[in-house]
Amino acid sequence: MAPAARVVTAESINPKVLQCEYAVRGEIVIHAQRLQQELQNKPGSHPFDEILYCNIGNPQSLGQQPITFFREVLALCDHPSLLDKTGIHALFSADAIARARQILDVIPGKATGAYSHSQGIKGLRDAIAAGISYRDGFPANPDDIFLTDGASPAVHMMMQLLIRSEKDGILCPIPQYPLYSASIALHGGSLVPYYLDESTGWGLEIAELKKQLDDARSKGVTVRALVVINPGNPTGQVLAEENQKQIVDFCKNEGLVLLADEVYQENIYVDDKKFNSFKKIARSMGYGDEDLPLVSFQSVSKGYHGECGKRGGYMEVTGFTAEVREQIYKAASVNLCSNISGQILASLVMNPPKIGDKSYESFNVEKQGILSSLARRAKALQDAFNSLEGVTCNKTEGAMYLFPCLHLPNRAIQAAKAVNAAPDMFYVRRLLDATGIVVVPGSGFGQVPGTWHIRCTILPQEDKIPAIISRLKTFHEAFMGEYRD
Ligand code: DCS
């Protein structure tokens, strides 16, 4: 009997799914996993003995330890009968015990295994709003907070809300973190690119925003929102306050929703830059709720805590009408609720131990230890990239990545063409095969046509960095030796 025709084929699924791309977990990572399997099955089968994953911002997968206070509170919330055990004070710090009790008191039924309110547990939203007010010096409203399973679902929710057809556009930075391009593709909208200026440290120019906006409008696209990632991914720049004010004014004047991706707000490595939330900037300019629709995305995945697998985060939604807010709430309620551990972590991230609390000192040692190590790693890798022939690398002021530019010789570009690969993919593939180092080609993030980049995280543990640098240098010299024009 002839095999039955398959009911679902690549041709018959939603074309928007086919169209969507996500390079951070794309082809090169699949190849790396294959190499890892080969190394396991046959040690010595490659010129390296381990795969070094510098492709994804996933700190704990590379050995970063979780913050003790956060995990103590989580453990106690998840297993509250521990709180009644004798000897509990020998195992957990007094303020973690107090915090867990406080959190359990605001969870209906004290049960982390129960669904919560679809926006997230009210008492945790109160804590997050208090944390935002403390950070910004302007009030925050717990009813504006929507707790989510990380920032990703929050971004999808906003795209779902704003995109009606391919005639709706979203202004996105190029290079950008591909969640945005993927989400816009999945929701059937149009990505309107604005280019960050590499020559000025990935500057965000208002003239460029205006040019791209006018261009999109002239093609009949209704531009609905502007995405700003600050600190930047993959570009690592931290916006100056003046620049942020210009961006706020631009959105206000042009009638755009400002989608502020602020997930790297704790990851700043230079003394002359500081994180300012867009809400703080807007409020400091005297703009209230009615002046500007603004969404701020925050996540437990990044910062010094890097709790990616716990899937926690929130969006703070301001400047929308009550009617629209109801619709956002309805969309959130279709998912029932975000996971409770993630909700608890989001409340902790926004309200960590304070000076005077029992855990403060040890907490601060852990936090500063991680952040200062990340700053050293960023600097060491940045210097290494800049020391390579034909490579220039802007400073990583914040976030978790370097995005060096590869000025590749023509012969390398031709060699890439001959195997049908983009030149940055060709380089990344050769790097992986020779060294086991996994980075992502710049094309996955978007780049000025004709320029080639790679994105490399700063996350491998510090003791691995010298070996990574030396492998990188050896590889690059050999590569240039082979292809130099
Ligand atoms: N926004 C930005 C700018 C990000 O970099 C990420 C994750 C997210 C949102 C979503 O994270 P969560 O859903 O976990 O909150 N960064 C990806 C990256 O570039 N590497 O790893 C993941």
Residues whose N, C-alpha, C, O or C-beta is under 5 A from the ligand:
A	BS01	DCS	V24 N55 I56 G57 N58 D149 G150 A151 S152 Y177 I229 N233 D261 V263 S299 S301 C308 G312 G313
